[in-house]
Amino acid sequence: MFDADDTSFNLVSGRIITPQGLIDGTVEVEAGRIVSVRSGRQVGASGVDFGTDYLIPGIVDLHTDHIERHVFPRVGVMWNYLNALMAHDGVVVSGGTTTVFDSLCVGESIKQPERSTMLVPLVAALEQGQKDDLFRADHLLHLRCEICDPDTVTLTEALIQSPLARVVSVMDHTPGDRQSPDAERWLVHMARELGLDLPQARERMTELLDRSARVGVQVRAHVVARAHAAGLPILSHDDRTAEQVDQAHAEGITVSEFPTTMEAALRARALGVATIMGAPNLLRGGSQSGNVALREVLQADLCDALCSDYVPRSLLDAAFMIADDDTLPQDLIRAVAMVSDIPARMAGLTDRGRIAPGLRADLVRVRRMGTHNHVVAVWREGRRVL
């Protein structure tokens, strides 16, 4: 799809964000790789001067649920999978993301047959799109394994073999714990989402609670063991208590994803378990579920990385918002690393996430307009994709 010939050039900016700090200099790219980063402006025949625009590393998004908005554009409407993925890809790259982990639900809490129906063919479409070079961003798979569903075992076995599968998370959306400690609030919300009356929703909730109690322990153990066998990093989803973090740590899980309380975030730090949280939590001023606010976690310096969760654009804006906030301990270099370098390392990707010699030329030109951030251009492996 893209012309890969012009992958050698110089990019010059007064605001290049490197691991060592902000520099006024030149990034030299050859054959899609960064070969040098040096102070001083050396544009040359094949270069461009950004003036005071920022040059940041391509954003690495470890968790986005955004694809479902394109697969299901309206209630009762399912869109062509590959077309939906290409639309999703356009949104992703427009926010400066060059590597995205499409986070697909493996198994279900409340039974929604269309999710099970779409899962395997959607992954097949994703693999086809990658093979045919139809995407601007690099798309990988984050398998979000729901432990309260016995079907998760079979689905995990099928999907973990995909060449795009790079991250696994274990999650339990059973109400009364983790993300939804208030079961009655969850009940009302789910009834509204699924168009059910309260007695119908309560029947579904009872079935879910029974199923979770029956299979949850065994399914979680299987998913964790299978991910370890495949050599994939594992995330524990929505840890609420210190005991839940302890369990994840004992299982060899390396990342606490969306801890819902300060207790869980503090315990993760004490055990050396990394923490990743959703950028929309910061931008909207708190958690939509009433859980701990990201700002509070950032103030205590307990958050290692950010993901977009359900708004792809949120990562870029959150990084600059953090850097602009004098009440937070993270500076711009650290904030940008939280959406690029650190999530890349969490996923075991060592070839991207920083503007440094030897790495992929995944780069984003950002122009600040007051408190707004305009993505002027994006390169993935040296190819201009936006």
C-alpha positions in Angstrom: 0.0 0.0 0.0 2.8 2.4 0.9 5.8 3.5 -1.1 8.8 2.2 0.8 11.4 3.8 -1.4 11.8 7.1 0.5 13.0 5.7 3.9 16.3 7.6 4.2 16.2 11.3 5.2 17.0 13.8 8.0 14.5 15.3 10.3 15.5 18.5 12.1 13.7 20.0 15.1 14.4 22.3 18.1 12.4 19.8 20.2 13.5 16.2 19.7 12.5 14.0 22.6 15.3 11.5 23.3 15.9 9.3 26.3 18.6 11.7 27.5 16.4 14.8 27.2 15.1 17.4 24.8 17.6 18.5 22.1 17.8 20.9 19.2 19.2 18.6 16.5 19.0 16.2 13.7 17.7 12.6 13.4 19.3 10.7 10.5 17.2 7.8 9.0 18.5 5.2 6.6 16.5 2.3 5.3 13.8 2.8 7.9 16.2 2.8 10.9 17.6 5.6 13.0 21.3 5.8 12.4 22.2 8.9 14.4 20.7 11.5 16.7 22.9 14.6 17.1 22.8 18.2 18.2 22.8 20.8 15.5 20.6 21.3 12.5 21.8 19.5 9.3 18.9 19.4 7.0 20.6 18.3 3.7 19.0 17.6 0.4 16.6 14.9 1.7 15.7 16.5 5.0 13.1 18.8 6.5 13.3 21.4 9.3 10.4 21.2 11.7 11.2 24.5 13.4 9.9 24.3 16.9 7.6 21.4 16.4 8.2 18.3 18.5 9.6 15.1 17.2 8.6 12.2 19.5 8.9 8.4 19.2 5.9 6.6 17.7 3.4 5.8 20.4 3.0 2.2 21.5 -0.6 1.4 22.7 -0.7 -1.8 24.7 -4.4 -1.9 25.1 -7.2 -0.5 23.0 -10.8 -1.7 22.8 -11.5 0.7 19.9 -11.9 -1.8 17.1 -15.3 -2.9 18.4 -16.7 0.6 17.6 -16.0 0.0 13.9 -17.1 -3.7 13.9 -20.4 -2.7 15.5 -21.0 0.9 14.3 -24.7 0.6 15.5 -26.6 -1.8 17.6 -27.5 -4.8 15.5 -25.0 -3.9 12.7 -21.8 -5.8 12.1 -19.4 -4.3 9.6 -17.0 -6.1 7.2 -14.0 -7.0 9.4 -11.2 -5.9 7.2 -12.9 -2.6 6.3 -13.5 -2.1 10.1 -9.9 -2.7 10.8 -8.7 -0.2 8.2 -11.0 2.4 9.6 -9.7 1.7 13.1 -6.2 1.9 11.8 -6.8 5.4 10.4 -8.0 6.6 13.8 -5.0 5.0 15.6 -2.3 6.5 13.4 -3.9 10.0 13.4 -3.2 10.1 17.1 0.5 9.3 16.7 0.3 5.6 17.4 2.6 3.5 15.3 2.3 0.2 17.2 -1.1 -0.8 18.5 -2.1 -3.9 20.4 -5.7 -4.6 19.4 -7.2 -5.9 22.6 -9.8 -8.5 21.8 -12.0 -10.3 24.4 -11.4 -14.0 24.5 -14.5 -15.4 26.2 -17.3 -13.4 27.7 -18.8 -12.3 31.0 -22.4 -11.6 30.1 -23.1 -13.7 27.1 -23.1 -11.7 23.8 -23.0 -14.2 21.0 -21.8 -11.7 18.4 -18.5 -11.3 20.2 -17.8 -15.0 20.0 -18.9 -15.1 16.4 -16.6 -12.4 15.3 -13.4 -13.3 17.3 -11.7 -15.9 15.1 -12.6 -14.3 11.7 -11.6 -10.9 13.0 -8.2 -12.2 14.0 -7.9 -13.8 10.6 -8.8 -10.4 8.9 -6.1 -8.7 11.1 -3.5 -11.2 10.0 -4.5 -10.7 6.4 -4.3 -7.0 6.7 -0.9 -7.1 8.2 0.3 -9.6 5.5 -1.0 -7.4 2.7 0.4 -4.2 4.2 -3.0 -2.6 4.4 -2.4 -0.8 7.7 -0.5 2.4 8.5 0.3 1.3 12.1 1.9 -2.0 13.2 -1.0 -4.1 14.6 -0.4 -6.8 17.2 -2.7 -8.8 19.4 -3.5 -8.4 23.1 -5.6 -11.4 24.1 -7.9 -10.3 27.0 -8.9 -13.7 28.5 -12.1 -13.7 30.5 -11.7 -16.3 33.2 -15.4 -16.7 34.1 -16.2 -18.3 30.7 -15.3 -22.0 30.1 -15.0 -21.3 26.4 -12.0 -19.1 27.1 -9.8 -22.2 27.3 -10.6 -23.4 23.7 -10.4 -19.9 22.3 -7.1 -19.2 24.0 -5.6 -22.3 22.5 -6.8 -21.3 19.0 -5.7 -17.6 19.2 -2.4 -17.8 21.1 -0.9 -19.5 18.1 -1.4 -16.4 15.9 1.9 -14.8 14.9 0.4 -11.5 16.0 -0.3 -12.6 19.6 2.2 -10.8 21.8 0.4 -10.1 25.1 -2.1 -11.9 27.3 -4.2 -10.5 30.2 -6.3 -12.4 32.7 -9.5 -10.6 33.6 -12.7 -11.3 35.6 -15.7 -8.9 35.0 -17.8 -10.7 37.5 -19.7 -8.0 39.5 -18.9 -7.6 43.2 -15.1 -7.4 42.8 -12.3 -5.8 40.8 -13.7 -3.2 38.3 -17.2 -3.5 39.6 -17.3 -3.9 43.4 -20.9 -2.5 43.5 -22.9 -5.3 42.0 -26.2 -3.4 42.0 -24.7 -0.5 40.1 -23.2 -3.0 37.6 -26.7 -4.6 37.3 -28.4 -1.3 36.3 -25.6 -0.4 33.9 -25.7 -3.8 32.2 -29.5 -3.8 31.9 -29.3 -0.5 30.1 -26.4 -1.6 27.8 -28.1 -4.8 26.8 -31.7 -3.5 26.6 -32.9 -5.8 29.4 -35.4 -5.2 32.2 -34.0 -5.6 35.7 -35.3 -9.1 36.4 -33.8 -10.3 33.1 -30.5 -8.6 33.9 -30.5 -10.1 37.4 -31.0 -13.6 36.0 -28.0 -13.0 33.7 -25.9 -11.8 36.6 -26.8 -14.8 38.7 -25.8 -17.1 35.9 -22.5 -15.2 35.6 -21.8 -15.4 39.3 -22.5 -19.2 39.3 -20.3 -19.7 36.3 -17.4 -17.7 37.6 -17.4 -19.6 40.9 -17.5 -22.9 39.0 -14.8 -22.3 36.4 -12.8 -19.2 37.2 -9.9 -20.7 39.1 -9.3 -23.4 36.5 -9.6 -21.1 33.5 -7.2 -18.6 35.0 -4.6 -21.3 35.8 -4.9 -22.6 32.2 -4.5 -19.2 30.6 -1.5 -18.2 32.8 0.2 -21.5 32.1 -0.5 -21.3 28.4 0.9 -17.8 28.1 4.0 -18.7 30.0 4.5 -21.7 27.7 4.2 -19.4 24.7 6.7 -16.9 26.2 4.2 -14.1 26.3 4.1 -11.3 28.9 1.0 -11.5 31.1 -1.1 -8.7 32.6 -3.5 -8.9 35.6 -6.6 -6.9 34.9 -8.3 -4.6 37.4 -6.5 -5.6 40.6 -8.4 -4.2 43.6 -6.6 -5.6 46.6 -3.1 -6.3 47.8 -4.0 -10.0 47.8 -4.9 -10.0 44.1 -1.6 -8.4 43.3 0.1 -11.0 45.4 -1.6 -13.7 43.5 -0.6 -12.2 40.2 3.0 -11.9 41.3 3.1 -15.5 42.5 1.8 -16.6 39.1 4.7 -14.8 37.4 2.6 -12.0 36.1 4.7 -8.9 35.4 2.2 -6.1 34.9 -0.8 -4.9 36.9 -3.2 -3.4 34.3 -5.8 -0.8 35.5 -5.4 -1.3 39.3 -8.6 0.0 40.7 -7.3 1.2 44.1 -4.3 2.9 45.6 -3.9 -0.3 47.7 -3.3 -2.4 44.6 -1.0 0.2 43.0 1.1 0.5 46.2 1.4 -3.3 46.5 2.4 -3.6 42.8 5.2 -1.1 43.4 6.4 -2.9 46.5 6.6 -6.2 44.6 8.3 -4.7 41.5 5.2 -5.4 39.4 4.8 -2.7 36.7 1.6 -0.7 36.4 -0.3 0.5 33.3 -3.4 2.6 33.4 -5.8 4.2 30.9 -5.2 7.7 29.7 -8.9 8.6 29.4 -9.0 8.4 33.2 -6.7 11.4 33.4 -8.3 13.4 30.5 -11.8 13.1 31.8 -10.8 13.8 35.4 -11.3 10.4 36.9 -12.4 6.8 36.3 -15.7 6.2 34.6 -16.3 3.3 36.9 -15.6 5.2 40.1 -12.3 3.6 40.8 -9.0 5.3 41.7 -8.2 8.5 39.7 -5.1 8.3 37.5 -4.1 11.7 38.7 -3.9 10.4 42.3 -1.7 7.4 41.1 0.5 9.8 39.1 1.0 12.1 42.1 2.2 9.2 44.1 4.5 8.2 41.2 2.9 4.7 41.0 2.0 4.5 37.3 4.7 3.2 34.9 2.9 3.5 31.6 -0.4 4.5 29.9 -2.6 2.9 27.3 -5.5 4.3 25.4 -8.2 1.9 26.7 -11.1 3.2 24.6 -9.9 6.5 23.1 -6.9 6.0 20.8 -6.1 9.8 20.7 -5.9 10.0 24.5 -2.3 8.8 24.8 -0.7 11.8 23.0 -2.9 14.3 24.8 -2.3 12.7 28.2 1.5 12.8 27.8 1.5 16.5 27.2 -1.1 17.1 29.9 1.1 15.3 32.4 4.2 17.3 31.4 2.2 20.6 31.6 1.0 19.9 35.1 3.4 21.2 37.8 1.7 19.2 40.5 2.8 15.9 38.9 6.3 14.6 39.3 6.7 13.4 35.6 8.4 15.7 33.1 7.9 15.6 29.4 10.6 13.1 28.7 9.2 10.7 31.3 5.6 11.3 30.2 6.4 10.5 26.5 8.3 7.4 27.6 5.1 6.3 29.4 3.3 6.1 26.1 6.2 4.8 23.9 9.3 3.2 25.4 7.9 1.7 28.6 4.8 0.0 27.0 7.1 -1.3 24.3 9.4 -2.9 26.9 6.4 -4.3 28.8 5.5 -6.2 25.6 9.1 -7.3 24.9 9.6 -5.0 21.9 13.1 -3.7 22.1 13.3 -2.3 18.5 11.1 0.7 19.0 9.8 3.3 21.5 12.7 5.6 21.6 14.5 8.0 19.3 17.9 6.3 19.4 20.4 4.9 17.0 19.7 1.4 15.8 15.9 1.5 16.4 13.0 1.6 14.0 12.3 5.1 12.6 8.8 5.2 14.2 8.4 9.0 14.6 5.7 11.6 15.1 5.8 15.3 14.4 3.6 17.2 16.8 2.7 20.9 16.7 1.4 22.4 19.9 -1.5 24.9 19.5 -2.1 26.2 23.0 -3.1 23.1 24.9 -4.0 21.2 21.8 -1.7 18.8 20.0 -1.7 18.5 16.2 -0.2 15.5 14.6 1.5 16.9 11.5 3.2 13.7 10.2 3.8 10.1 11.2 6.6 7.7 10.0 6.6 4.0 10.6 9.9 2.2 9.9 10.9 5.3 7.9 7.8 5.3 5.7 5.6 8.4 5.8 2.1 7.0 6.8 0.4 10.3 7.6 
